[in-house]
Amino acid sequence: MRLRTERLELRLPTDEELVQFAHVAERGVHPPDEMPFMTAWTDGIGKPEFVDSFVEFHLTQRREWRPDAWHLLLGVWAEGELAGSQAAELRAPGTAETGSWLGQAFQGRGNGTEMRTAILEFFFRGLGGDVATSGALEGNVSSARVSAKLGYESAGEEFVSPRGEPVRAERFRLPRERWQPPFPVEIVGLDRCLPLFGL
C-alpha cells in the first residue's frame, strides 16, 4: 500500500530501509536541548544500540498488529529521498492518533503538512474513520501549526514527562465532518490490506 501526494510517497519500509531511516534520524531531528516528542526516543541517538532499537520498535509493531489494535508506521520519501516517518495508531474504535518526525534537512518545506494530509485521507477516506487526534508539546510550534492548518479543534491539554519533568501538551481533535483535504492524495493498494484493519 502506498500514499502519494505531489511530492511525497508514504509506504511501509523494508527491513533494510528501516536501518536507513534510523540513520536519517541520527543525522538530526531536533536540537539536543529540545524534546518535541511525548516519548524521548531521540535521546537514544548516538548510543551503540540506537539503530537496533529503532528497527526493533518498528518490527514489534508489525508483529503485534491486530485489526482492533494497530499502529501503522509508514516511511516518508520526499521527492525520492528518505525523509522521516508518519504514524497512525488506533486508540479506540473509529479513532486514531497521528504522530510523525522528519529529519532536519527536510523540515520547513511543508512536508509535515503534506504527510499529515496523506495519513488523514487514508484514515478518513480509506478506512472510514470517525475522529483523528494529535498532540503538541509546549514549544512544538510547527506541529501545532499543522493541526490548526488542517482544521483540528482544540481538545484541552495534558501533562507528559518525556525527560522526567512535566511538560504541558495541547491536544487536538479532528472529526471526519470537518476534514477538507487541501490537495489530492492517491491511495494505492488499499483493498487487499483492508482485512488488516478489520474491514
N, C-alpha and C positions, 0 to 999 in steps of 0.2 A: 504494500500500500504506500502511496506517495501523495503528498500535498504539495501543490505547486502554485506559486504566485509569479508575478512578472520577474522577480529577481531571485527568489528563494525556492529551494526544494527541501521538504521535510520527509524523512523516512527513518525506518529502524536501521541503525548502523550494524554492520557485520562485526564479528569479534575483533578482527584486525583494525577496523575503523574506530572501535571503542578506544583502543590504545592511542590512536592518532588524536581522538578528541581529548583524551587525558593530557596529551602534550599541548594541545591548544590552550587548555586551562592552565597548564604550567607556565605558559608564556604571559599569563596575567589576565585576571577577570575584573579586579578592582584594586585600589591602593591597599597595601597591607594594613594600614591603620584604620580602615573602614571594614564593616561587615554588613553587606546589604541582604544577606540571606538569613532565614529563620533557623536554619541548621548551618553551623560554621564549617561546612565541608571543605572550603578552600583553605582553611588553616592547615590542612594536610599537605598542601603543595610544598615541595622541597624535601619532603621526607621520603626515605627509600621505598616505603610501601604504598606511596600515593597512587601510582598507576594501577597496581594490582587491586587496591581497594576500590578505585573508581570503576574499573571494569567489573569487579565482583558485584558491586552495588547494582549495576545495570542488569547483569545476568541473573541476580537474585530476583529482581522484579519480574523478569520473564518466567523464571521457574515457579514463582508463587502466584502467577496470574490466575484469576478466576473470573468468570463472567460477571459475578456480583462484587468483585473486589479487585480492580485492575489499576495499574499505574503504568501509563504509556509514556515512554521516554524516547522521543524522536530526535535524531540528529538534524541539524540545520546546516545546509550548504548555501552559502551566499555567492551567487554567480560562480558556482563550481568549487568554491573553497570551503573547507571545513570551518564553521564559524561558532557553533555552540549547540545548545540543546533546548528543546521546547517540550514541556511535560504537561500531561493532564492526568489527574488521579480521581477516580470515583470515590466520593466521600459519603454519599447517600444515594438512594435510587433517584436518578434523574439529575443529580448534582455532581459537578466535577470542579476540582480546584486546579488552576493552572499555575505553572511556575516555569522559569527559564533562566538561562545565563548565556552570555555572549563573551567571546574573547575580546579584550580591549581594542584590538585592531579593527573590530567590526562594529564597535559602538558609535553612536552619534550619527548614524546614516539612515535611520528609520527602520533598521532591521527588526528591532524589538516590536514595533507596531505591526510590521508585516507578518512576523512569525506568530504573534498572538492572534491576529486576524485569521491566519490559516487554521490554528487549532480550534478557535471558536466556531468557524464554519464547519469543521469536521464534527465537532460535538453537537452543534445545533442542527445543521442541515443533514449531516451524515448519520448521526446516531439518534436524532430526535430528542436531544437533551433539553431539560427544562431551565436549569439555572447554572451559571458559571460563577465561581468565586475566585478571589485573588486577595493578596495582602501585600503591603509595602511597609517595610520598617521605616521609622522616622529617619529622614535624611536620604532615603532612596527616591529622589525626586523623579528620576526617569521612569521607574516602574509605575508610580502613582500617575504620572502624566499619560502613560499609555492607557491605563484604566479609564481615566477621565475622557480621553480622546475617543475611546471605543464605546462610551455610553454607560459605563458601570455606575451604579448608585453607591453612595456611602453606606456601609453596613456596620458602623461602630468601630471599636478599637479593642485591642487586646495587648497583653504584655508577654513578650517572649525573652528568652535568655540565651542567645546563641553563643555568647562568650562568658556566661556566668552572671552577668549583670542584667537586670530587667531593662528592656527597650520597648518603647511604645510602637505598636504596629497598627496601621489603619487597615480596616477590612473593606472590601468592595464586593458588590453583588450585581450580576447582570442576568435578568430574566430573559428568556427567549423572545418575548414580545418586544423588548427594547432593542434587540440585535439588528443592526443595519450594517452589513459588511461594506467597508469603504471602497473595496475593489474586488474583482472576481478571484476565487480560489478554485483550482481544479483538484478534484479528489479522484485519484486513480486506484483501482483495485480494491475498493472497499467491500464489494459484495461478498467475496469469498472470506472476508475477515469478520463479517457480522456475527457469526456464531461465537466468536471470541468475546463479544460484548453482550452476549445473551439475546441477540436479535436474529 
